[in-house]
């Protein structure tokens, strides 16, 4: 997975730049400000984990998270999040 992290790393950095630009913008929408701040914290955490070689590991079990999942949600922290998202996207048996 190491070589594939360049794409995710670049995406995280670009998103951080865009969010910081929004925060520095004079006319902020106060309704979404907390979401922006929370997302920035998650991005900073993910970038820090990359720096220390801990990115992509479940914070609970220490196991590697699926790369395909990290491509979709690069700020994921645990396998619990993977399970919750996978369950959310499942098609119901009866429709």
C-alpha positions in Angstrom: 0.0 0.0 0.0 3.0 2.3 0.6 3.4 3.4 -3.0 -0.3 4.0 -3.5 -0.5 6.5 -0.7 0.9 9.3 -2.8 -2.5 9.9 -4.4 -4.3 9.9 -1.0 -1.6 12.2 0.5 -1.9 14.7 -2.4 -5.7 14.7 -2.1 -5.6 15.3 1.6 -3.1 18.2 1.2 -5.2 19.7 -1.6 -8.4 19.4 0.5 -6.6 21.0 3.5 -5.6 23.9 1.3 -9.1 24.4 0.1 -10.6 24.3 3.6 -8.0 26.7 5.0 -8.8 29.1 2.1 -12.5 28.9 3.1 -11.6 29.7 6.7 -9.6 32.7 5.6 -12.4 33.9 3.4 -14.1 37.0 4.8 -17.7 35.8 4.3 -18.0 32.4 6.1 -21.2 30.5 6.4 -21.4 30.0 10.1 -23.8 27.0 9.6 -21.0 24.9 8.2 -18.0 26.3 10.0 -17.8 23.6 12.6 -17.9 20.9 9.9 -15.0 22.6 8.2 -13.0 22.7 11.4 -13.8 19.1 12.2 -12.8 18.0 8.7 -9.5 19.9 9.0 -8.7 18.2 12.3 -9.3 14.8 10.6 -7.1 15.7 7.7 -4.3 16.9 9.9 -4.5 13.6 11.9 -4.4 11.6 8.7 -1.4 13.5 7.4 0.4 13.2 10.7 -0.2 9.4 10.7 1.3 9.3 7.2 4.4 11.1 8.4 4.9 8.6 11.2 4.0 5.4 9.1 0.8 4.8 11.0 -1.7 5.7 8.3 -4.3 3.1 7.3 -4.1 1.2 10.6 -7.2 0.7 12.7 -6.9 2.7 15.9 -8.7 -0.1 17.8 -7.2 -3.3 16.5 -4.0 -2.1 14.7 -5.0 -4.0 11.5 -4.7 -2.4 8.1 -7.8 -0.8 6.7 -8.7 -1.7 3.1 -7.0 0.6 0.6 -10.2 0.9 -1.5 -12.0 2.2 1.6 -9.2 4.7 2.3 -9.5 6.0 -1.2 -13.1 6.8 -0.6 -12.7 8.0 3.0 -9.1 8.9 3.6 -9.6 10.2 7.1 -11.0 6.9 8.4 -9.6 5.8 11.7 -11.0 2.4 12.5 -12.5 -0.8 11.1 -15.7 0.2 12.9 -16.1 3.1 10.4 -15.5 0.6 7.5 -18.3 -1.6 8.8 -20.7 1.2 9.4 -20.2 2.6 5.9 -20.3 -0.8 4.3 -23.6 -1.5 6.1 -25.0 1.9 5.0 -24.3 1.2 1.3 -25.8 -2.3 1.3 -28.9 -2.9 -0.7 -31.9 -4.1 1.4 -33.0 -7.7 1.0 -36.6 -6.6 0.7 -37.5 -3.5 -1.3 
